[in-house]
Structure formats: C-alpha cells, structure tokens
Amino acid sequence: MKGLKLALEFLTIFRIGKSGKEPEPRELARSMAWFPIIGALQGLILVVAYSVLKAFLPESVALASLIPVLLVTNGGLHLDGLADTIDGLAGGRDREDILRIMRDSSVGAMGAAGVTLIILLKFLSLYELPPNEKAWAIFLFPVAGRWAMVPLAAFAGYARPSGGLGAAFAGNTKGVLAAATLIALVMAAPFAGPFSVLVFALLGVIIYMSSLYFKRKLGGVTGDVFGFHSEIAELLFLFGALAIAGTRSTGGIGI
C-alpha cells in the first residue's frame, strides 16, 4: 500500500501519517499504477459536493463550484502545469528558452488564457450533460486525468538532465501502464460500458502522439507537462461523456 500512499501525497494535499525517508525513484514510478484510484477519490469528493450543493444552489452554480473543489484537493498542481506549459510553448524560441519560461513561477497572458478556457469548457461540458448522466461523468473525469499521466510517463523520457518534480515518473514500465489502465477501465465500465474502452483508447492515442511532439520539442516531458496532459485529458473525457450521452439519448449503440 506504500504506492497508494505515495500517489495520494503526490497528487493531492492529503497526507497519511508521518513522512519517512525519501522514496526511491522506482517506488515513485510504480506508484503511478494507483493514479486512477486517486482520481476516483477526487471524483467521489466532487460527486458528494455536487449532491450537497445542488440541494441549495442553482444547477449552474453547483457545477461551477466543483472546479474550485477539485483545485483545492490537488493544490492547483495540474492547472499550474497547464499554464506553464502553454506559456513555454507560446513564448519559447527553442528548447532551452521553453524550459526557462516553464520554470518561471509567474503566469503569462497565454497561460492565463489557457487556464480560463479549460475551466470554461469543463463547466460547459458538465452543464450540457443530461441530468441522469452527470454523476458518473463527474466521478470519472478526474480518473481520466490522473490516468493520462501514466501513458505519458511510459512513452516519454524526462526533458531536464538536472531532474525535477516529474523525473522519477518519466519512463515508467509498461506493466505500470497496464495496471493503471485496467483499474481505470474497471471503474469506468459500469457507467460507460464498451464506450469506456473507446474513450480511453482514443485518449491513449492522443497522449502517445503528444509524447512524440514533446520528445521532439523538448527532448521529453517535465512535471508541468504532466499537469498539462492531466487537464487536457479531463476535458477530452468530458467531451467523450457528452458523445456517450448523445448516443444514448438518440437510441444509438446500446449499453
């Protein structure tokens, strides 16, 4: 269960017990198998928050409130990575320049615009879901976001020779990826049925293509790039949930 504890403490603000010795890089890499479980924990928190808030607030306000709730649980780690990555890609002239900008703690105009857009699109996606489809999508989109970092780590090396927050995770084993994928599918299948395989397969293809881009652009990925992909995967999963809901409502493929 050490891997679960490491995953929880890396991805969220929650801490269990006292901090012991620093974990080995191999232990951190293996902990990625638990990332979908941590996403499920965050998703469960969101479902409970939504159930409580919608009893007192308008639907739109209850859904909008889920964004800061999720932000609090992970300390804004992934949105920060999204902003830094967008700033670096938008303003950097070469590899070194991009990495320098990404290290800068300040948020530029493009990064701020990217964060605003991703939050807006998440809210609109949740709002447009039919009432009977909202709960499972709210539960699962953090699962997809945490899972997305696992194939990225398996496909891409680390960009900075000096190391960094995500260095221990980059280049994990295919076995870790297989375990994380199985866990994610087991959680998604009761709600999305065979569509869950399609959605995660499409996400996997997108992440693989993106990993090739970042390997060419930066020589690998960084902690910020992990956060970037987590946020994008959450949004893409919500797009997939909308497609699933639309298929169900029009009498398409049965589930």
N, C-alpha and C positions, 0 to 999 in steps of 0.2 A: 504493500500500500504506500510505500515511500514515493513511488512515481505519481500517484494520485495527489499526495500532499505537495509535491514539487510543482505539479501542474496547477493546482489550486492557488498556490502562493505566487506563481509566476504570472498567471492570467487575471487574478483578482486582487482585491485589497484584503481578503480574508487570510488569517494566519492560524495555524494549528500548533499549539504547544510552543516550546522554546526552540529557537534556531540553534541547530547543532553545527557540525563542521560543514564547510562549503561542499556542495555536492560535486561529484565528478562530472566532467562533460558527458561521459557515456550515460550517466544516470539522468541528466537533463534531457538528452536526446531520446532516451527510452520513455521518459515521462510524457512525450507527445502522444503516445497511444491513448492517454487519458484525456486529451484535449476535448474531444466531443462530450465526455461526461461533464466537464466543467462548463461547456456551453449549455448542456441540459440543465445544470444547476442555475445558471443565469436565466435561461428560458423559463424555468419554473418560477423564479422570483418575478419575472415580468408577467407571467400569467396570473399569479396571485395579486400583483399590484394592479393589473388591468381589471380583474374581477372586483376588487375593492373600489377602485377609483370610478368605474363606470356606474356604480350604485349612487354616487353623489355628484358626479360631474357629467357634462355633455360628452358624447362619444368622442368627438374630435379632441377635446382637452385630455380625456383619459388616455387616448392613444399617443398624443404628443408628449405626455408625461413619461411615457415608457423610455423615451430617448435619454433623458437625464438619469432615470433609474439605472439603466444599463451603464451609462457613463460613470456613475458612482461606483458600481460593482467592480469595474475594471480600472478605475482611476484615470480614465481618459487615455490609456496607453495606445489604443489602436487608432483613435482619431488623431492623436498626435503624430503617429507614424504616417497616416494618410496625408496630413498637411505637410510634413517634412518631405515626403517622397514627391508630392506634386510640386512643391517649391523647388526641389533639387532638379527635377526633370524639366521644369519650365524655365529655370534661370541658369542652369549649368551649361557651360560650353563644352566641357569634356569630363572624363571620369573623375578626375581629382576635384574639379570645380563642383560637380554634382554632389560628391561625398562631403565636401566642405560645407555647402549650403545645407545639406541634410543634418549636419552636426549642429548647425546654428539653432539655438533654442527659440529664437523669435519666429513668428509665423508671418509669411509674406502674403501679398494680396491673392496670389493664385491658390495658396494653401488654404486660406480663409474661405475663398470661393468654393473650393472643393469640399471642405467640411460642411459648408452651408448647403450645397447641392445634395450631398449624400444624405444629410439629415432630412431635408425636404422630401426627397424621393422615397426614403424609408417611410416617412409619415404618410405620404400619399398612397403608397402601396398598401400599407396596413389599413388605411381608411377605406380604400376601394374594395377590399376583400368583403365578401358576403358575411353576415353575422355568424353563420354556422361554420365558417372556415377560418375565423380569426384566431381562435385559441391555439390550434395546432401550429399555425404559421408563426405566431408569437413565440411559442415554445421552441420551435425548430430553427428559426433563423440564426440565433446565437450558436447553435450546434454546427451549422454550416460554416459560420465564420471562424470558429475555432478549428474545425476540421481542415479548412483551406490552408492553414499554415503547415500542416503535416506533409502534404504532397509537395508544397513549395520547398520545404526543407530537404525532402528526399531528392528532388530534381536539381537543386541549385546549390553551389558552394557558397562560402562566405566571401563578401567583397573586400573587406578590410583585413590586410595581413596582421594588423595590430590587435584584431579581435574586437569584441563588443558584446552588447546585450544578447544578440541572437546567434553569436558564433557557435555556441555549444549545440545549437539545434540544427544548424545547416548541415546537410549531408547525412541525415539520419538513415537508418536502414530501411529497406523495402518491407521488412517484417513489421516495423512500427507503423508504416503506412497501411499495410494490410489490416492490422489490428484496429487502428483508428477508423478505417473505412467500414469495417464490419460493425463496429459499435455504432457508428453514425447511421448506417442503413437499418440496423435492428431498431433503433429509436424512431426512425422516420417511416418505416414500412407500415406500422399500424395506422398512420394518419394519411399517408400519401400513396400507399400501395406500390404497384410497379413503377409509378411515376417517380418514386424516390430514387430508384436506380438510374433513371434517365437524367434527373436533375443533378445528382452527384457526379455522374459520368460527364455531363457537359461542363460542370464546374472543374472537374479534373483536367479536361482538355484545355480549357481556358487558362488554368493555372500552369499547365505544362508549357503552353505557348508563351505565357508571360515570363516564365522562368528562363526560357531561351532568350527572350528580349533583355532581361536584366543581366544575364550572363554575358551577353554581347555588349551591353551598355556599361555595366559596372564591374564585370568580372564575377558576379554573384549577387547575393542579396545581403541586406542588413536587417537589424531589428525593426527599423522604420518600414522597410519593405514588407516584412511580415504583417505589421499593423495595417498597411495599405491593402494587402490582399484579404485580410480578415474583414475589413469594412466593405470592400467591393463584393466579396462572396456573400455577405449578409444581404446586400441589396439585390444581387442576382438571384439569390434563393427566394426572396420576396417576389421578384418578377416571375419566377417559376411557380410560386404558390398562386399567383394571380392566374397564370395559364392553366394550372390544375383546376382551380375553382371555376374558371370559364368553361373548361371541358366538361366538368361535372354538371354545370347548370344547363348546358346545351345538349345533354344526353350523349356525350362522346364516349370515349373508352371507359368502360365501367371499372370501378374499383371495389 
